[in-house]
């Protein structure tokens, strides 16, 4: 189900970007994080090795403030680009969230 939801989110972002050229629309894969949803996906497993959601926020803020072209991005790729001073495009093959900025 998560894969279907991720695919639907990416398609929604793509359609929204195509229909609203004045908006920047991003489908973002934040990666594995220490969340209740992650724990529910892996019951009984120790997920303490995964990063906290707050660790992804700088990459999301960079994506929003730098306003690259609409598209699919991986938070890890954006974080690496922040270190280099530029935002790179990243292919996303699994679950995504949508961030829309005006």
C-alpha positions, 0 to 999 in steps of 0.5 A, spaced: 500 500 500 505 504 501 508 503 494 501 505 491 501 511 495 508 514 494 506 513 486 500 516 487 503 522 491 509 523 485 503 523 480 499 528 483 505 532 484 507 531 477 500 533 474 500 539 479 506 542 476 504 541 469 497 544 470 500 550 475 506 553 472 507 558 477 508 553 482 514 549 484 511 542 486 516 537 489 515 529 490 520 528 496 523 522 499 525 523 506 528 516 507 527 512 513 526 516 519 524 514 526 517 515 526 511 511 528 509 509 521 516 506 520 516 502 527 509 500 524 512 497 518 517 494 522 514 491 528 519 489 533 525 492 530 529 497 533 529 503 528 533 507 533 539 507 527 534 511 523 535 519 523 530 523 526 525 527 522 528 533 524 534 531 521 531 532 514 528 539 515 534 542 513 534 539 506 527 540 505 528 548 507 533 548 502 529 545 497 523 550 498 528 556 498 532 554 492 526 553 488 529 548 483 525 545 477 519 542 479 520 534 480 522 528 484 527 529 489 531 525 495 532 528 501 539 525 502 541 528 495 538 535 497 542 534 503 549 533 499 547 538 495 547 543 500 554 541 503 556 543 496 552 549 495 547 546 489 541 542 489 541 536 485 536 532 482 535 525 485 531 519 482 525 517 487 523 509 487 519 509 493 514 512 498 514 520 497 511 526 500 509 532 496 511 539 498 508 545 494 511 552 494 508 558 491 
